[in-house]
Amino acid sequence: MTASADLIATADAHCAPTYDPLPVVAATAEGAWVTDVEGRRYLDLLAGYSALNFGHRNRRLLEAARAQLERVTLTSRAFLHDRFAAFCAELAELCGMEMVLPVNTGVEAVESAVKTARKWGYRVKGVPSEMAKIVVASGNFHGRTTTVISFSTDPEARADFGPYTPGFQIVPYGDLTAMREALTENTVAVLLEPIQGESGVIVPPEGYLPGVRELTRERNVLFVADEIQSGLGRTGRTFACEHEGVVPDMYVLGKALGGGIVPVSAVVSSAEVLGVFRPGEHGSTFGGNPLACAVALEVIAMLRTGEFQARAAELGARMHRTLAALPATGTVTAVRGRGLWAGVDVAPRLGTGRQAAERLMGRGVLAKESHGATVRLSPPLVIGETDLDWGLEQLAGVLGV
């Protein structure tokens, strides 16, 4: 038995079967490349679902983490530490907002946004107690806690986990008419992904996000943008909402904010919205811890230059030029995406997205299937042109092009 096979068997025996990972066992990584325990190298075209936007073991981020490890790593929120104020202020500035609610994981940030919107609805908008409604879109993926799966339309995410949390209304993604009809006096928020990642990198119709922004302003409803996967440079802008000139009332951020080193997430909004909280009403022991703040501050500094956004736009255009030729070959039924992010729907005669990902792994490329037929590509923003071209050549080879 190989080292990989032995480790996979041990993991299968002792880890709850919540994932079905590709049979590769990483040992080291650098930039856009991963090396397994047998020494085989793979080009990473997933980047931890955008958590690794700046690549594996980014030097600037590692140095920030190491320096902080020598000082203080946790105080809890019972005390302040010397990186906290700068983290909150600089993240708020990056977002064009005023206040930050720091937490850990993406789904914790979504849960916090839900609580924020409800409390704002009761304290500011004047919605009757227990009557607040939040409108979401079909095909959404905001995480897997009990509340969040309560408004999922994915049967796998929901089955056997009920009873579900009330207070949500689901409308078709991209349908402004349905959105308009769903908003009532008791609606406190609309929660959307500007681009739906887990559904297969679904970009909404042009004008949809501005239309939602206009409707929410008219109806005194918060527009909450879940930019956990789409934000922080992935689409060629700091936030995917920027492509259509939209500024939401609240950003939900995560993944890349921790630089692939520590989980860092946050809700970012105005003082009017986040100021509804009082001490004791919400909290997180590890949220905004010194190590998280040190890494996130370096991420913010890197994004402030615009270098990585520009790189995602340039390399994304290069990637999409190549991918755009695939449907004409009959091997791909659709290609979607923006920036350095794409969903490629494999023709049924060539198998499933999972089978395509397995064949890509055999060629030294790591990617992820989504919803049956789709192969999702989200390379690190630091990937080189030559490496990107090579990875796309391997995809073409898997498709028989």
C-alpha positions in Angstrom: 0.0 0.0 0.0 1.3 3.5 -0.9 1.7 6.2 1.6 -1.3 8.0 0.0 -3.5 4.9 0.1 -2.6 4.2 3.7 -3.4 7.8 4.8 -6.7 7.8 2.8 -7.8 4.6 4.4 -7.0 5.9 7.9 -8.9 9.1 7.2 -11.9 7.1 5.8 -11.9 5.0 8.9 -11.8 7.8 11.5 -13.3 10.9 9.9 -17.1 11.4 9.5 -17.8 11.0 5.8 -18.9 14.5 5.1 -16.6 14.9 2.1 -15.5 12.7 -0.8 -12.1 14.2 -1.7 -10.1 13.4 -4.7 -7.5 10.7 -3.8 -4.5 13.1 -3.4 -2.7 13.7 -0.1 -0.9 17.0 0.0 2.4 17.2 1.9 3.8 20.6 0.8 2.7 23.5 -1.3 4.1 26.7 -2.8 2.3 29.3 -4.8 0.0 27.5 -7.2 1.6 24.1 -6.8 0.9 21.2 -4.4 3.2 18.2 -3.8 1.8 15.0 -2.4 3.3 12.5 0.0 4.8 10.5 -2.9 6.4 13.6 -4.4 4.0 14.1 -7.3 3.3 17.8 -8.1 -0.1 19.2 -9.0 -1.2 22.6 -10.3 -3.9 23.8 -7.9 -6.8 25.3 -9.9 -9.2 25.4 -6.9 -7.2 27.5 -4.4 -9.3 26.4 -1.4 -12.5 27.7 -2.9 -10.9 31.1 -3.1 -9.3 30.9 0.5 -5.9 30.7 -1.2 -6.3 33.7 -3.6 -2.7 34.7 -2.8 -1.3 31.2 -3.2 0.0 28.6 -0.9 2.4 29.8 1.8 2.5 33.4 0.5 5.7 34.9 1.9 4.2 38.2 3.0 1.4 36.4 4.8 3.7 33.8 6.4 6.0 36.6 7.7 3.0 38.4 9.2 1.8 35.2 10.9 5.3 34.3 12.2 5.8 37.7 13.7 2.5 37.6 15.5 3.1 34.1 16.8 6.1 35.5 18.7 3.9 38.2 20.4 0.4 37.1 21.3 -2.1 34.9 19.6 -5.3 35.1 21.6 -6.8 37.4 24.2 -10.5 36.6 23.6 -12.8 39.6 23.2 -12.7 40.1 27.0 -9.6 42.3 26.3 -8.3 44.4 23.4 -5.0 43.7 21.6 -2.8 46.0 19.6 -3.8 44.7 16.1 -7.6 44.8 16.6 -8.3 48.5 16.0 -6.3 48.6 12.9 -7.9 45.5 11.5 -11.4 46.9 12.0 -10.6 50.3 10.7 -8.6 49.2 7.6 -11.2 46.5 6.6 -14.0 49.0 7.0 -12.0 51.5 4.8 -11.3 48.8 2.1 -15.1 48.2 2.0 -16.1 51.8 2.1 -18.0 51.1 5.3 -17.8 52.1 8.9 -17.9 49.1 11.2 -16.7 45.5 11.3 -18.1 42.5 13.2 -15.2 40.0 13.2 -15.8 36.3 13.3 -14.1 33.1 12.2 -15.7 31.0 9.4 -17.8 32.1 6.4 -21.0 30.5 7.6 -20.5 32.2 11.0 -20.3 35.5 9.2 -23.6 34.6 7.3 -25.3 33.7 10.6 -24.0 37.0 12.1 -25.4 38.9 9.1 -28.8 37.2 9.5 -28.9 38.2 13.2 -27.7 41.8 12.3 -30.4 42.2 9.7 -33.2 40.9 12.0 -32.1 43.1 14.9 -31.9 46.2 12.6 -35.4 45.3 11.3 -36.8 45.3 14.8 -34.9 48.2 16.3 -34.6 50.6 13.3 -37.2 49.6 10.6 -39.9 48.8 13.2 -40.9 45.4 12.0 -43.2 43.6 14.5 -41.4 41.2 16.9 -40.7 37.7 15.4 -42.1 38.8 11.9 -38.8 39.6 10.1 -38.3 38.1 6.7 -35.1 37.7 4.7 -35.3 37.0 0.9 -32.7 34.7 -0.6 -32.1 33.2 -4.0 -32.5 29.6 -5.3 -29.2 27.8 -5.9 -27.6 29.7 -3.1 -24.7 28.4 -1.0 -24.1 30.3 2.2 -22.8 27.5 4.4 -24.2 24.4 6.2 -25.4 25.4 9.7 -29.0 24.6 10.6 -30.2 28.1 10.0 -28.4 28.5 6.7 -29.5 25.1 5.2 -33.0 26.2 6.1 -33.0 28.4 3.1 -30.9 26.2 0.8 -32.5 24.6 -2.3 -29.9 21.8 -2.4 -31.5 18.5 -1.3 -28.2 17.0 -0.1 -27.6 20.0 2.2 -31.1 19.8 3.7 -32.2 16.2 3.9 -32.7 14.8 7.4 -31.6 18.0 9.2 -35.0 19.5 10.0 -36.9 21.0 11.5 -35.7 24.1 9.7 -35.5 27.8 10.8 -38.3 29.9 9.6 -38.2 33.5 8.3 -36.8 33.1 4.8 -38.3 33.4 1.4 -36.6 31.9 -1.7 -37.0 33.4 -5.1 -35.3 32.5 -8.5 -31.8 33.9 -8.9 -31.7 36.6 -11.5 -35.4 37.2 -11.5 -36.1 40.9 -10.6 -39.9 40.5 -10.9 -39.9 37.7 -8.4 -37.7 39.7 -6.1 -40.0 42.7 -6.3 -43.1 40.6 -5.5 -41.3 39.0 -2.5 -40.5 42.2 -0.7 -43.0 43.2 2.0 -43.2 45.6 4.9 -41.7 42.8 7.1 -38.7 42.2 4.8 -35.5 43.2 6.5 -32.9 42.0 4.1 -32.1 40.5 0.7 -29.1 38.1 1.0 -27.4 37.2 -2.3 -24.1 36.0 -3.7 -23.2 38.5 -6.5 -21.9 35.4 -8.4 -23.1 32.0 -7.1 -20.1 29.8 -6.6 -21.2 26.4 -5.5 -24.0 26.3 -8.1 -21.3 26.4 -10.8 -20.1 30.0 -11.0 -23.5 31.5 -12.0 -23.2 35.1 -13.1 -26.6 36.9 -12.9 -28.1 38.7 -15.9 -26.8 42.2 -16.5 -28.7 44.7 -14.5 -29.9 42.3 -11.9 -27.7 43.4 -9.0 -28.4 47.2 -9.7 -32.1 46.3 -9.9 -32.0 44.6 -6.5 -30.1 47.5 -5.1 -32.8 49.9 -6.3 -35.6 47.8 -5.0 -34.0 47.4 -1.6 -33.5 51.2 -1.3 -37.1 51.8 -2.3 -38.5 49.4 0.3 -36.1 50.2 3.1 -34.5 46.7 3.0 -30.9 45.9 3.6 -28.9 44.5 0.6 -26.5 41.9 2.0 -23.8 40.7 -0.4 -22.2 37.4 0.4 -18.7 38.0 -1.1 -17.0 35.1 0.8 -15.9 33.4 -2.5 -16.4 36.2 -5.0 -14.7 39.0 -3.0 -11.2 40.2 -2.3 -9.8 40.1 -5.8 -11.2 36.9 -7.3 -13.3 38.5 -10.1 -10.8 41.3 -11.1 -12.3 43.8 -8.7 -12.1 44.0 -4.9 -15.7 42.9 -4.8 -17.8 41.3 -7.5 -20.6 43.9 -6.9 -18.3 46.5 -8.3 -18.6 45.2 -11.8 -22.1 46.7 -11.9 -21.4 49.7 -9.7 -23.4 48.3 -6.8 -22.6 49.1 -3.2 -24.5 46.9 -0.8 -25.5 47.8 2.8 -23.5 44.9 4.2 -20.6 42.7 3.0 -20.1 39.2 4.2 -16.4 38.3 3.9 -14.2 35.3 4.6 -11.9 32.8 2.9 -9.2 34.9 1.3 -9.3 37.3 4.2 -7.3 34.7 6.2 -4.8 34.2 3.4 -5.1 30.4 3.6 -3.4 30.5 7.0 -6.2 31.0 9.5 -10.0 31.3 9.3 -10.9 35.0 9.2 -14.4 36.2 8.4 -16.3 39.4 9.0 -19.5 41.3 8.5 -18.9 44.9 7.3 -21.5 47.6 7.3 -22.5 51.1 8.4 -22.6 52.3 12.0 -26.4 52.5 11.7 -26.6 48.8 10.9 -23.9 47.2 13.1 -24.5 49.8 15.8 -27.7 48.0 16.8 -25.8 45.5 18.9 -25.2 45.9 22.6 -22.5 44.1 24.6 -23.5 40.5 25.3 -25.9 40.2 22.4 -23.4 38.6 20.1 -19.8 37.4 20.4 -17.0 35.1 19.3 -14.0 34.0 21.5 -11.7 33.7 18.5 -13.2 36.3 16.3 -10.7 39.1 15.7 -7.9 37.3 17.5 -4.4 38.8 17.2 -3.1 36.1 14.7 -6.2 36.5 12.5 -5.9 40.3 12.5 -2.2 40.2 11.7 -2.7 38.0 8.6 -5.9 39.9 7.5 -4.1 43.3 7.8 -1.5 42.0 5.4 -4.2 40.8 3.1 -5.8 44.2 3.2 -2.5 45.9 2.5 -2.0 43.6 -0.5 -5.4 44.4 -1.9 -5.0 48.1 -1.3 -2.4 48.3 -4.1 -4.9 46.9 -6.7 -2.1 44.6 -8.0 -4.0 41.4 -7.4 -7.3 42.7 -8.7 -5.6 43.7 -11.9 -3.8 40.4 -12.2 -7.1 38.5 -11.7 -8.7 40.6 -14.5 -5.8 40.1 -16.9 -5.3 36.4 -16.3 -9.1 35.9 -16.1 -9.4 37.4 -19.6 -6.7 35.1 -20.8 -8.4 32.0 -19.2 -11.9 32.9 -20.6 -10.5 33.4 -24.1 -9.3 29.8 -24.0 -12.4 28.5 -22.4 -14.7 30.3 -24.8 -13.5 28.1 -27.6 -14.6 24.9 -25.9 -18.4 24.9 -26.5 -17.8 24.9 -30.3 -15.9 21.6 -29.9 -19.0 19.8 -28.6 -17.1 18.7 -25.4 -18.5 21.5 -23.3 -22.1 22.7 -23.1 -21.5 26.0 -21.3 -18.8 28.2 -19.8 -19.5 30.9 -17.2 -17.5 33.2 -14.9 -15.8 36.4 -14.3 -12.2 37.2 -13.6 -10.1 34.3 -12.6 -13.1 32.1 -11.9 -15.1 29.8 -14.2 -17.6 27.1 -14.3 -17.2 24.6 -17.2 -20.2 22.3 -18.0 -18.9 19.0 -19.4 -20.9 17.4 -22.1 -22.8 14.3 -20.8 -21.1 12.0 -23.2 -17.8 12.7 -21.6 -19.0 11.8 -18.1 -19.6 13.8 -15.0 -17.7 16.8 -13.5 -16.3 14.5 -10.9 -14.9 12.1 -13.6 -13.4 15.1 -15.4 -11.8 16.3 -12.1 -10.4 12.8 -11.6 -8.9 12.7 -15.1 -7.4 16.2 -14.5 -5.8 14.9 -11.3 -4.2 12.1 -13.4 -2.7 14.9 -15.5 -1.4 16.8 -12.5 -4.1 19.4 -12.1 -6.4 19.8 -9.1 -10.0 21.1 -9.7 -13.4 20.5 -8.2 -16.7 19.3 -9.6 -19.9 21.1 -8.8 -23.5 20.0 -9.3 -22.9 17.0 -11.5 -21.6 18.3 -14.8 -19.6 21.3 -13.8 -15.9 21.6 -13.3 -15.1 24.7 -11.3 -11.8 26.6 -11.8 -10.5 29.2 -9.4 -6.7 29.4 -9.7 -4.7 31.4 -7.2 -4.3 35.0 -8.3 -0.5 34.5 -8.2 -0.5 31.8 -10.8 1.9 32.3 -13.7 0.7 32.7 -17.3 2.7 29.6 -18.4 1.2 27.5 -15.6 -2.3 28.7 -16.3 -1.9 27.9 -20.0 -0.6 24.4 -19.1 -3.5 23.7 -16.8 -6.0 24.7 -19.4 -4.2 22.5 -21.9 -4.7 19.6 -19.5 -8.4 20.4 -19.3 -8.6 20.4 -23.1 -6.8 17.0 -23.1 -9.3 15.6 -20.6 -12.1 16.8 -22.9 -10.4 15.2 -26.0 -9.8 18.5 -27.7 
